Amino acid sequence: MINKNSPIPIYYQIEEYIKELIENGELRPGDALPPEREYAEKYQISRMTVRQAFTQLVNEGLLYRLQGKGTFVAERKIEQPLQGLTSFTEDMKARGFEPGSQLLHFEIIPATRQVAGQLLISEHGPVYEIKRIRMADNVPMALETNYISANLIKGLTERIVNDSLYKYIEEQLDLTIDNASQIIESSVANQSEADLLKISKGAPVMLIQRNTFLKDNTPVEFVKSVYRADRYKFMIQMKR
């Protein structure tokens, strides 16, 4: 596994070896890795080098640590393609997960200047504010806050929101959701986000802002989301 004469850093060689074991199924989610000491003794390297490799894999979401118990293989990440526009519910079902939501907040509020600007409505105009924890197989994946013009999308209820918002808009209101723009940036979880997503404060997260439009380019939705970086990754295909 380790070639000390290689120009490739030893910690990186360890990372790649563990990744290979995970990819070929020799290490499965929940499996414990040997202690850092064993790696160090087996390959005659420092524990600091082993720890550096483990830490990098933890930061990538491939491993996780339990205090006093060791280092374990993490559950696989959910891969989200960026080419198509789907709802969270549709996306989870397509990947074999059971989608779920925990509704934290649902009410009509006056639009702030930012929200009004995103939805192209008057400031203080009525908007639905919907805060949810989005889940896959009962595991929290994201904290999501939706803003929707109450004058455009009428009749929303908690039941509809807990089912499928896009389905209601397209099938019941006969509106066509056509496109969206999305901004993704990295951050770390604050205490409130960590508590709701069941992660540690300071854990890596992805902040996502999405604007969704109807076929005539009318803004239908403005969404702010906080996704767990240890369970979610985004994929895009590019063609020259």
C-alpha angles and dihedrals in degrees: 000000000000124000108187091187093058119104087226110100113255094233089056091050089054091049092052092046093053091045089054091052090052094046095050093046099248087119115042133190109287095022115134120234120224113267118273088248092062093052090047094050095043095053099028095240133128122275087231089063091050091046090052090055093047092047092052091051090049090052089051090052096244094111135027134197130226115200110250093000107070142240123319140186111262127227114270118271122249110244116219117193113217097208100081134050111235135151121249090251093052092046096051093047091050089056096048097256126127106240121219142168137204109207111219101171137006125171145117112259136172110270116251118227091261095049093044090052092051094048095039093235133124118284109261090021114143116275134169112242109201122181118187143164106228115212141189116203088348092303115124110244106165145006108225133189117189127193117196129173108251090206092057102038108040130187101027114165135179089255092055092047091050090052111043124314095195092050091054093048094049103035103032102031095033093227123143118229104210116168146350142200120220136193120198125190136163126249142146127258120260119216096269093048091046092053093050096044094042094237133119122276106261094027114143116267137172119236112211128188117188133184115195124198138196122233091272089051094254108151108245102172143016114196134186115192138179111205127193107248091203093061105029136058133173125226131196131181118215129194126199 
